[in-house]
Amino acid sequence: MYSVEISKNAKKLLKKIQGQDAEIILNKINSIRENPFSYLKKLKGSKLWRLRVLKYRIIVDVIVSGRRIIVLRIGHRKSVY
């Protein structure tokens, strides 16, 4: 099982999201801890991954050797990349 860390920037962006959507995003982040690669898609030209939740995208870095998922950015799909 992977551990999940949320960066300060991602926490700040998460607070701006409407209440119920924020809960859904947090639940989805916690649900990928078992097998993250079945939910994530690799970003082209980068070592980062993305997770789709509703109209939002979550940009994460997965450290396999340390079994950690680091959430870097959370935002609307048109402005997060």
C-alpha positions in Angstrom: 0.0 0.0 0.0 1.3 3.5 -0.9 1.2 6.4 1.5 -0.3 9.7 0.2 1.2 13.1 0.8 -0.5 16.3 -0.3 1.6 19.4 -0.9 0.9 22.8 0.6 0.0 24.2 -2.9 -2.5 21.3 -3.5 -4.1 21.8 -0.1 -4.6 25.5 -0.8 -6.2 24.7 -4.2 -8.4 22.0 -2.6 -9.8 24.5 -0.2 -11.1 26.6 -3.1 -13.1 23.7 -4.5 -16.8 23.4 -3.5 -17.5 21.2 -0.5 -18.9 18.0 -1.9 -16.5 18.0 -4.9 -13.6 18.3 -2.4 -14.8 15.3 -0.5 -15.1 13.2 -3.7 -11.5 14.2 -4.6 -10.1 13.2 -1.2 -12.0 9.9 -1.3 -10.6 9.2 -4.8 -7.0 10.1 -3.7 -7.3 7.6 -0.8 -8.8 4.9 -2.9 -5.8 4.8 -5.3 -3.4 3.8 -2.5 -3.8 0.1 -3.2 -3.0 0.0 -6.9 -2.3 3.6 -8.2 -1.3 2.6 -11.7 -4.7 1.3 -12.6 -6.2 4.8 -12.1 -3.4 7.1 -13.2 -2.3 8.1 -16.6 1.2 9.2 -17.5 1.7 12.8 -18.7 3.5 13.0 -22.0 7.1 14.4 -21.7 7.0 14.3 -17.9 7.6 11.9 -15.0 4.3 13.0 -13.5 0.9 11.3 -13.6 -2.7 12.5 -13.7 -5.9 11.4 -12.1 -9.3 12.4 -13.4 -12.0 13.2 -10.8 -15.2 14.9 -12.1 -14.1 18.0 -13.9 -10.9 18.2 -12.0 -7.4 16.8 -12.6 -4.9 15.8 -9.9 -1.3 15.9 -10.8 0.8 13.4 -8.8 4.3 12.1 -8.6 4.6 8.4 -7.7 7.8 7.2 -6.0 7.7 3.4 -6.4 10.8 2.6 -4.3 9.4 4.6 -1.3 5.8 3.5 -2.0 4.6 7.2 -1.9 2.2 9.2 -3.9 2.8 12.9 -3.7 -0.1 15.2 -4.8 1.4 18.2 -6.4 -1.6 20.1 -8.0 -5.3 20.0 -8.0 -7.4 22.1 -10.4 -10.0 22.4 -13.1 -9.1 20.5 -16.2 -8.7 23.5 -18.4 -6.2 25.3 -16.1 -4.3 22.6 -14.3 -1.8 21.7 -17.0 
